[in-house]
Structure formats: structure tokens, C-alpha cells
Amino acid sequence: QVQLVESGGGLVQAGGSLRLSCAASGSTSSLYRMDWFRQAPGKERKFVATITWSGGIAYYADSVKGRFTISRDNAKNTVYLQMNSLHPEETDVYYCQATVAGATYWGQGTQVTVSS
């Protein structure tokens, strides 16, 4: 089992920045990849960014390229999402996902609210 705890969400004005964190604990020795998704109420969860754990290879949704940066700290089993130039339409609950030994785990989510 793997537990994920997100933090760093909050209220920010349009154009502002936030840094999300997601700490993994438990059976993390086979951690392969960690991802960020976001979801609005009643809508599908959307991919934001992903990073491989060993090589640190990152991919982003087109809408966030150049503004968001995903990174990881292997020693702390923590993934970060630096979000810059935020838009009001990016107000959502942001979720962390971990892929470990073929299984996926989700965190509880952290609310990001971008005011116009």
C-alpha cells in the first residue's frame, strides 16, 4: 500500500503562482511514476503533468507547458508541481497519482482557487 498526501493548494489571484507537494509513504520502493491531475465538480479528471521516478522524464498537458513544472525529490518521495501564471479556469481540485509495481494510488486532493 502507498499513501499520498497533497499540500500547497489555496487561493491565488490570476497570474499568480502556487507550489503543490505530494508526499508518498508506505511501499514506495517500486515507485515508477507520479502524476498530477485536476478535476472540477461533476467533470472528468484531467491530466496535468507526469514524471518518471528514476529518470525524471516529464510530460505536460499542452495547456500548461511553459507555465507549470513538475519535479521530484527521490530522497523525500515527494513530487512537486510549480504552477505559474495561473488562470481562473484552472480552479480545480488537484490530485496526485502514484504508479507503484503496476498499481495506481491517489491522494485526497488539494483545492486550488484562482480568482479573476
Secondary structure, 3 states (H helix, E strand, C coil): CEEEEEECCEEEECCCCEEEEEEEEECCCCEEEEEEEEECCCCCCEEEEEEECCCCCEEECHHHCCCEEEEEEHHHCEEEEEECCCCHHHCEEEEEEEEECCEEEECCCEEEEEEC
